[in-house]
Amino acid sequence: MRLLITGGAGFIGSAVVRLAIARGHEVINLDALTYAACLENVASVAQSPLYTFVHADIRDRAALDRVFAAHTPDAVLHLAAESHVDRSIDGPGTFVETNITGTYNLLEAARGYWQAQGRPESFRFQHISTDEVYGSLPADPMVKFTEDTPYDPRSPYSA
Ligand SMILES: NC(=O)c1ccc[n+]([C@@H]2O[C@H](COP(=O)([O-])OP(=O)(O)OC[C@H]3O[C@@H](n4cnc5c(N)ncnc54)[C@H](O)[C@@H]3O)[C@@H](O)[C@H]2O)c1
């Protein structure tokens, strides 16, 4: 498959990029290279013919449209995010811009692309979020979050 992975220079995104390439998938790694990025984490695959890096920002809708048109992905794995809780308390603005508006931009760009492609049933958009949307678990290890757990965010990040 040809995978558009956002945030592929981040902590979890870079592991997803490496795993996807190890499994023979083509990867387009779209990342704005914020303070959280570390391209060294994908250095081991950077020379692979399966790997392409695109320096772009998910807040830039026009750039996203260009990436979809140029690279025609089969699926999107969306990991680009502002992800540090303490920073969201000090300055929530960039969290709103990237995690909410940026995700909306990516969804809209993906929808436009999917429609232009004839609405292929196999197309997938996977958004990697966080269990922090469910709040805090009690110490009892038998208590788990489920898909029916009500949202209970405790920071601008988890909200
Ligand atoms: N790290 C964890 O322990 C953890 C746990 C649960 C869920 N998650 C979720 O997984 C996802 C990825 O987390 P992570 O730890 O890899 O984050 P990270 O902060 O390490 O990396 C985020 C990446 O996104 C990029 N990015 C940020 N803003 C961008 C923008 N506007 N446009 C394009 N790229 C942008 C950054 O440059 C960086 O490479 C997040 O949604 C996070 O909530 C992380």
The ligand as a Gaussian input file, in Angstrom:
#p B3LYP/6-31G(d) Opt

LIG

0 1
 N        3.743000       9.641000      22.863000
 C        2.811000       8.957000      23.542000
 O        3.078000       8.357000      24.602000
 C        1.397000       8.884000      23.024000
 C        0.469000       8.115000      23.728000
 C       -0.837000       8.039000      23.238000
 C       -1.193000       8.704000      22.085000
 N       -0.274000       9.457000      21.404000
 C       -0.729000      10.159000      20.205000
 O        0.030000       9.735000      19.081000
 C        0.166000      10.831000      18.175000
 C        1.646000      11.054000      17.901000
 O        2.312000      11.278000      19.149000
 P        3.892000      11.430000      19.241000
 O        4.271000      11.077000      20.630000
 O        4.552000      10.738000      18.098000
 O        4.021000      13.023000      19.063000
 P        5.364000      13.890000      18.900000
 O        5.092000      15.191000      19.570000
 O        6.571000      13.118000      19.262000
 O        5.435000      14.119000      17.304000
 C        4.486000      14.896000      16.615000
 C        4.993000      15.096000      15.198000
 O        3.987000      15.857000      14.512000
 C        4.633000      16.912000      13.795000
 N        3.711000      18.049000      13.722000
 C        3.281000      18.826000      14.754000
 N        2.464000      19.788000      14.279000
 C        2.371000      19.590000      12.932000
 C        1.666000      20.252000      11.901000
 N        0.907000      21.328000      12.156000
 N        1.768000      19.769000      10.641000
 C        2.542000      18.684000      10.374000
 N        3.253000      18.037000      11.305000
 C        3.165000      18.486000      12.582000
 C        5.877000      17.257000      14.611000
 O        6.870000      17.885000      13.817000
 C        6.316000      15.876000      15.123000
 O        7.207000      15.249000      14.219000
 C       -0.514000      12.035000      18.843000
 O       -1.830000      12.157000      18.365000
 C       -0.540000      11.656000      20.306000
 O       -1.632000      12.244000      20.963000
 C        1.008000       9.556000      21.860000

